[in-house]
Amino acid sequence: MPKSIQDLFDLTGRTAIVTGGGTHLGTAFTEALCDLGAKVYIASRRAELCEDVAERLRGRGMDVVAMGCDVTDESQVDALVDRVMNDNGRLDIAVCNAGGSFTTSYPPDGDVDEFRRTLDVNLTGTFITSQSAGRAMIPAKRGSIITLGSIGATLAMDTRIYNSEFKRSGPPYIAAKGGVLNLTRAMASEFGEYSITVNCISPGQIPRTDSNADQVETFRKMIPLQRTGLSQDLKGTVALLASDAGAWITGQEFRIDGGWSIW
């Protein structure tokens, strides 16, 4: 019997992992999944930050567990997945949100160690997390893995628009996110036979509250919708991809950027 639209988005009884769960984007993903009924494990290297977020969300009635996890360490990621499986007997959703930019220097004098670190956290960490989650999902022959790209996954940054007080990401981050996007396609191919979907969310300009105001205004003027993004603007996409509503979507990139990439 066909499911109603409400049933297609319902995540009651399902479990999820959100890496980088203490960040503004990670918190938005967690809220969206919990609002639809999922139990969510949030994890990052900053376990205390995740616990602060989890405590706040539990105060709103959400089922959230915080853990420490370095996504570049395979044993720690496996321990996170094992905890979820031991507690619940299932893992349905993995949001590979952990990442970041560590750029302090730019070509022609870019630091190679910064480049390696950026690749490790963003690209290698996504590979480790998606692979570990996939192994747990295979026996059930279902699951959703969601990676985090960026508009930088397919677009270079126009260096002319950045002021000196704003730390732009630079080539290491762009290379890493480009890798994440193509890794998403490759993992979708590998896991397709198990009915596990793998998709990529590529956010546009979603500034933090402490971002340079002049720079944010420059971004705003470049966006067709005439505003920069909010973390809540990603909630609908993660809900779609995590739920049965997105069961026939895999290997795709979803640019959530207010139209930045159309010009």
Secondary structure, 3 states (H helix, E strand, C coil): CCCCHHHHHCCCCCEEEEECCCCHHHHHHHHHHHHCCCEEEEEECCHHHHHHHHHHHHCCCCCEEEEECCCCCHHHHHHHHHHHHHHHCCCCEEEECCCCCCCCCCCCCCCHHHHHHHHHHHHHHHHHHHHHHHHHHHHHCCEEEEEECCHHHCCCCCHHHCCCCCCCCCHHHHHHHHHHHHHHHHHHHHHHHHCEEEEEEEECCCCCCCCCHHHHHHHHHCCCCCCCCCHHHHHHHHHHHHCHHHCCCCCCEEEECCCHHHC
